[in-house]
Amino acid sequence: MDFKRITSALLGLPMVIIVLLLGNKYVIDFALAIIAGISLHEYYNAFKEYKPIKWIGYLGAILICFVHIISTEQLFFYIALSIPFIIVLLFIELILKDMKINIIDIAITLFGIFYIVLFIMFIPLLAGVENGKILIWYALFSAWGTDIFAFLIGNTFKLGKHKFSKISPNKTIEGCIAGILGSILLTFIYTVCINKISPICISYSKAAIISIMLSIIGQFGDFAASSIKRFAGIKDFSNLIPGHGGLLDRIDSLIFIAPFAYILLTMI
């Protein structure tokens, strides 16, 4: 049993609970901006052979702090407007540095902003909607349930026999199925609790369907992060969290889940 992994998880969980339950929307925005900045730093450092324009990525992460200062209608307008603005900035940087950076460096920079900053932005957006502090836990429990049960079946109990993909050799079909079941179990328990103690009532069938969809999407997120690491020739994005690797290693599935959780959960 990986005690470092368990200890890190137990230490990190109270921080998540405190921020999401006790923090107001501005505190959540600020916390997610920090998480996005650290994750971007790990992502850019993975591409040691290239020269991503880091400061533009970090600027994008800082903008998460303003998610709830700007109205929702204006926010999506500014996000759309920022895309061509960022691209122009990147090419200005290329010209000013007299081709010491190239189109690959720009592509890596831009992809990091879309993959990390834009996706993470949906977490505070979801937390800020009506009953958002209740709904946000569906995204978290789907990600955690998937990770925990897939790890237990594939690594702890060694029940995974059929490899899923060469992208991530340790992941198995059995582990992926266990992850979906874990997501359903945690979200079902959570739904029972909130239906008893909260003013809202969530359909169990809808909760199950959403948990299945988010679990599958989250596992694609895990494979996506693995494909980046394999290209970069690294095992983990960093060693920030003992037993887990980097922060980006820990939230790779949640990043993919976030925008889809926002869409699905605001619909119910």
N, C-alpha and C positions, 0 to 999 in steps of 0.2 A: 504493500500500500504506500502511495506517495504522500508522506506526511507534510512535505513542503507545500505540495499542491493544496492539501486540505487546509493547512494553517493559513495560507495566503487567501484562500476563499473565505474562511471564517473571519479574517481581519477586514477584508474588503466589503463584505456584506453589510455590516453596520453603517459604513460610510454611505453606501447606496441608499439604504433605508432612511438615514437621517436627511440626506439631500432631497430625496423624492417626497418624503412624507412631511418633513418640517420646513423645508425650504420653499420660499415663494417662487414665482415664475422667473424672477430675475436671478435668483440664486441658482436655479436649475440651468438657466441659459449660460451663466458664467461658468458653472461646473462643466457643462458639456463643451464649452469653448476651450477649456483647459484640456479636456480629454481629446478633443479633435486636434489641438496643437501638438500634444505629446504623440498621438498616433501618426500624424503627418511627419513629425521628426523621425520616428522609427521607420516609416515608409521611405522617406527620402534617403536616409542613411543606408538602406538596403541596396541602393543603386550606387555603389562606390565607384564604379567605372564611368559614371555619367555625372553631369553637373546640373541637377534640377535647380530651378530658381526658387529657393526655399522661402524667401521673404514674402513672395506673393501668396504662397500657400498659407503661411502663418497669418497673413492679413485676412485671408478668407476665413480662417478659423476664428479670429477675433470677432468677425461680423456676426457670429452666432450669438454673441452677447446682446445684439440688438433685435433679436427675433420678436420679442414682445414689446419693444419700444415703438416699433413700426406696426401699423395695423396690418392684419392678415392680407387684405386686398392689395395694399401697397407693397407688402413684403414680396409676394410672388412677382410683382412687376419689377422690383429692384433686383430680384434673383435673375430674372430673364435678362434684364439690362446689364447685369454684371458679367454675363458670359462673354459677349463681344468685348467689353471693357478689359477683362482679364486677358483675353487673347491678344488684344492690341498691346497691353503692357508687356506681355511675354516677348512679342516681336520687337518692341522698342528696346527691351533688355538685350535681345540678340544683336540688334544693330549697334547699340552703344558699346557692347563688348567685342565688336569687330569679329564676329563669328567664332569667338572662343567657346561659345555654347552653340548647340545645333538643334535641329528640329526634334531629335529624339529627347533631348533634355527638356524641351518645351512640352512634348507629349507626356513625359513622365510627370512633370509638374502639374499639367492640366488634369491628367487622369487622377492624381492624388486628391485634387480639390473636389472633383466630382465624386470619386469613390468614397472619400472619407468625410469631407466637410459637408457636402450636399446631403449625403445619406444620414449623417449624424444629426443634421439640423431637424429632421423629422421627429426626433425624440422629444426635444423641448416643445415642438409644435403640438405633438400629441398630448404631452403633459399639460399644455395650456388650454385645451378645449374643455367644454363642459364635461364634468366628471373625469377629466383627463388623468387626475392622480389615482383614480381607480383603474381606468382602462390601460394605463402605461404598463401595469404589472402583467398584463397578458403578453406583451412583447417580451418582457424579461423572463417570465416563467416558461414561455415557449423556448427561448434561447437556452436557459439554464436546464430545463428538463431534457432537452435534446442533448446537450453537452454531457450532463451527468450520466444519463442512462446509456448513451452511446459509449462513454468511457468505461462504465461498469461492465457492460457486456463484452466490449472489444478488448479492453486492456486488463481489467481487474479479474474478471471471471474467465477470460480467454475463451469465450464462446463463439467469437467471430471466426469463421472458417473460409468464407468466400470474399475475396478481395473485391473492392468496388471499382477503384481506378488507380492507375499508375501515378496519377498526380499526388495522391496521398496514400502510400502503400499500407499504412497502419489502419486505414478505415475499411470496414467490412460491411457487407449487405446486412448482416445480422445487427451490427452496431447502428446502422442507419434506421432500421425498423424499430430497434429498441429506443432510439432517440425520439421517433415520432410518438411511440407509446408513452414515453416519459413526459413529453410535452402535453399530451392529452391528460395524463394523470394529474400533473401539477395544476394545469388550468382548470380541470374539473373540481379539484379540491378548493381552488381559489374562488371559483364561481359559486360553489355551495356556501362559502363563507360570506361573500359580498351580498348574495341574495338574502342572507339572514340578517346582516347587520347594516347594510347600506340602503339608501333610498331608491336605488335603481335595481332592476331585475333583468338579468341576462339569460337568454335562452340557452339551455345546455347543448342543444343540437348546434346552434350557431357558434357557441364557444368551442365545441369539438372540431367543427369544420375549420374555424379560424386557426386553432392550435395546430391542426394537421398541415394547413397551408404554410403557416409561419415556420413550422419545423422543417419542412422541405426546403423552403427558401433559405432558411438559416444554414442548412447543410450545404447548399450551393455556395453560400457565402464563405463557409469554411474551406471548401474546395478552391474557391477563387483566391483566397489568401494563400493557400498552399501552392497554387500555380505561380503566384508572384514570388514566393520564397524559393521555389525550385529554379525559376529563371534567374533570380539574384544569387543563387548558390548559398543560401543560408538556411539554418534549421529553424531559428526563431527571429523575430524582428528585433528583439533585445533581450536582456536578462533582468528587466525591471521588476518583474513579479516572480519570485522563486517558485519553481514548479510549473509555471504557466508560460514563461518567456516574456514577451513584451506586452504592453497594454493592447496593442493591435491584435496580438495573438488571442487575447482574452475576449475581445469584443468583435471579432471578425464576423461571427454569425449574426450578432445583434445589429451590426451596420447594415447588412442586407435586409434584415427583418424590418428595420425602422420605417422606411417609406411605405411598405405594404401594410404594416400594422396601422399606420396612420389612416390609410385608405379604408381598410376593412373595419377597423374599430370605430371610426367616425360614422360609418354606414349603419352600425347597429345601435 
